[in-house]
Amino acid sequence: MDSVLPGSCALRRGRVSQQGYIYHITTATCGRQPLFSAITVGRCVVRALRAAESELAARTLAFVVMPDHLHWLFELQHASLPTVVGQLKGRAARYTRSALGLAGSTSPVWQRGYFDHALRTNESLVETARYIIGNPLRAGLVTRIGDYPLWDCVWVGNDGALPSRPQKRP
């Protein structure tokens, strides 16, 4: 495993995760390797995200799987933030190793730790979702977000645009 940067554990000291709160997490691949450049491998992360949702641990609001990192915006439901993120990363690592023909390997897929931010307002919620799904555009991977296959957002309408205020999910 990658060594943890000095002080990174201290970032979570004193933090409390709360059910019903909205979190944005960012986590990177080990050594920032572009493991998810191939869509079949990137879909391993999407599959892990969907599993977290089906287990009622988190309700996904938006995500993008970039070649070397993940942005995930979600409502924490029936577990703690470290548990949900740890389970997601573990499951995604198993699926990824299998897709890469490394089943049974313990080679790390993710860097240790993650960055998290609890959101407080609807404005920051929409802006965060815009930031997340705009990552492939800013990185120059596509010229239209609709051309990038590894993202989703619950508020995107038929025209591919986010509304000015989020609508409740049906």
C-alpha positions as semicolon CSV with decimal commas, in nm:
position;residue;x (nm);y (nm);z (nm)
1;M;0,000;0,000;0,000
2;D;0,105;0,358;-0,055
3;S;0,226;0,526;0,255
4;V;-0,012;0,776;0,406
5;L;0,099;1,137;0,383
6;P;0,200;1,287;0,717
7;G;-0,102;1,436;0,883
8;S;-0,360;1,274;0,655
9;C;-0,505;1,069;0,941
10;A;-0,532;1,388;1,140
11;L;-0,772;1,523;0,877
12;R;-1,041;1,284;1,002
13;R;-0,965;1,316;1,373
14;G;-1,265;1,470;1,544
15;R;-1,487;1,438;1,236
16;V;-1,827;1,278;1,266
17;S;-2,020;1,132;0,974
18;Q;-2,395;1,167;0,994
19;Q;-2,669;0,976;0,821
20;G;-2,878;1,193;0,593
21;Y;-2,589;1,432;0,520
22;I;-2,460;1,484;0,167
23;Y;-2,090;1,411;0,110
24;H;-1,853;1,463;-0,180
25;I;-1,558;1,229;-0,173
26;T;-1,259;1,212;-0,404
27;T;-1,025;0,916;-0,408
28;A;-0,736;0,838;-0,641
29;T;-0,585;0,522;-0,780
30;C;-0,258;0,397;-0,637
31;G;0,022;0,602;-0,789
32;R;-0,243;0,787;-0,994
33;Q;-0,225;0,507;-1,251
34;P;-0,495;0,548;-1,519
35;L;-0,654;0,212;-1,438
36;F;-1,002;0,323;-1,545
37;S;-0,908;0,443;-1,894
38;A;-1,077;0,136;-2,042
39;I;-1,454;0,157;-2,007
40;T;-1,482;-0,208;-1,901
41;V;-1,251;-0,141;-1,606
42;G;-1,417;0,191;-1,520
43;R;-1,752;0,014;-1,508
44;C;-1,614;-0,193;-1,219
45;V;-1,628;0,124;-1,008
46;V;-1,979;0,203;-1,130
47;R;-2,085;-0,150;-1,033
48;A;-1,942;-0,096;-0,684
49;L;-2,127;0,237;-0,655
50;R;-2,454;0,067;-0,751
51;A;-2,391;-0,205;-0,491
52;A;-2,351;0,059;-0,217
53;E;-2,683;0,203;-0,325
54;S;-2,860;-0,133;-0,337
55;E;-2,736;-0,208;0,016
56;L;-2,890;0,124;0,128
57;A;-2,553;0,248;0,252
58;A;-2,558;0,554;0,027
59;R;-2,787;0,724;-0,224
60;T;-2,579;0,836;-0,520
61;L;-2,653;1,186;-0,648
62;A;-2,365;1,226;-0,894
63;F;-2,037;1,058;-0,982
64;V;-1,764;1,053;-1,241
65;V;-1,502;0,782;-1,279
66;M;-1,193;0,946;-1,424
67;P;-0,897;0,741;-1,552
68;D;-0,710;0,783;-1,220
69;H;-0,967;0,898;-0,964
70;L;-1,331;0,901;-0,857
71;H;-1,562;1,184;-0,754
72;W;-1,878;1,070;-0,574
73;L;-2,161;1,286;-0,437
74;F;-2,401;1,092;-0,218
75;E;-2,636;1,097;0,076
76;L;-2,506;0,883;0,360
77;Q;-2,775;0,640;0,470
78;H;-2,722;0,341;0,699
79;A;-2,349;0,334;0,777
80;S;-2,061;0,562;0,868
81;L;-1,867;0,752;0,603
82;P;-1,543;0,553;0,655
83;T;-1,738;0,226;0,632
84;V;-1,918;0,323;0,310
85;V;-1,603;0,452;0,141
86;G;-1,397;0,154;0,261
87;Q;-1,655;-0,093;0,131
88;L;-1,679;0,091;-0,201
89;K;-1,303;0,095;-0,249
90;G;-1,267;-0,271;-0,146
91;R;-1,544;-0,391;-0,375
92;A;-1,424;-0,176;-0,667
93;A;-1,069;-0,306;-0,617
94;R;-1,187;-0,668;-0,633
95;Y;-1,392;-0,602;-0,947
96;T;-1,104;-0,407;-1,105
97;R;-0,844;-0,675;-1,034
98;S;-1,076;-0,933;-1,186
99;A;-1,132;-0,720;-1,498
100;L;-0,755;-0,676;-1,534
101;G;-0,695;-1,050;-1,499
102;L;-0,543;-1,011;-1,154
103;A;-0,808;-1,198;-0,952
104;G;-0,658;-1,317;-0,623
105;S;-0,392;-1,046;-0,631
106;T;-0,358;-0,805;-0,343
107;S;-0,191;-0,532;-0,548
108;P;-0,341;-0,198;-0,443
109;V;-0,591;-0,027;-0,671
110;W;-0,655;0,283;-0,458
111;Q;-0,435;0,520;-0,263
112;R;-0,501;0,505;0,110
113;G;-0,742;0,762;0,239
114;Y;-0,974;0,997;0,056
115;F;-1,081;1,358;0,061
116;D;-1,434;1,424;0,190
117;H;-1,651;1,730;0,223
118;A;-1,996;1,754;0,385
119;L;-2,224;1,987;0,188
120;R;-2,453;2,234;0,358
121;T;-2,676;2,412;0,102
122;N;-2,868;2,335;-0,216
123;E;-2,653;2,588;-0,402
124;S;-2,335;2,406;-0,305
125;L;-2,506;2,077;-0,391
126;V;-2,581;2,183;-0,749
127;E;-2,241;2,348;-0,791
128;T;-2,067;2,036;-0,662
129;A;-2,266;1,817;-0,903
130;R;-2,169;2,051;-1,189
131;Y;-1,805;2,033;-1,085
132;I;-1,815;1,653;-1,066
133;I;-1,974;1,586;-1,403
134;G;-1,761;1,857;-1,568
135;N;-1,434;1,680;-1,485
136;P;-1,395;1,499;-1,820
137;L;-1,448;1,830;-2,005
138;R;-1,189;2,015;-1,796
139;A;-0,944;1,727;-1,840
140;G;-0,985;1,744;-2,218
141;L;-1,111;1,385;-2,243
142;V;-1,425;1,489;-2,435
143;T;-1,579;1,801;-2,585
144;R;-1,931;1,713;-2,466
145;I;-2,009;1,550;-2,130
146;G;-2,258;1,320;-2,304
147;D;-1,965;1,162;-2,487
148;Y;-1,802;1,048;-2,162
149;P;-1,939;0,708;-2,054
150;L;-1,852;0,691;-1,682
151;W;-2,071;0,947;-1,507
152;D;-2,424;0,995;-1,380
153;C;-2,626;1,263;-1,203
154;V;-2,981;1,233;-1,070
155;W;-3,071;1,588;-1,177
156;V;-2,967;1,575;-1,540
157;G;-3,263;1,635;-1,769
158;N;-3,322;1,509;-2,122
159;D;-3,115;1,798;-2,256
160;G;-2,813;1,693;-2,045
161;A;-2,827;2,009;-1,834
162;L;-2,856;2,041;-1,459
163;P;-3,153;2,247;-1,339
164;S;-3,083;2,560;-1,140
165;R;-3,224;2,384;-0,828
166;P;-3,221;2,009;-0,774
167;Q;-3,546;1,820;-0,807
168;K;-3,639;1,533;-0,577
169;R;-3,566;1,194;-0,721
170;P;-3,883;1,004;-0,828
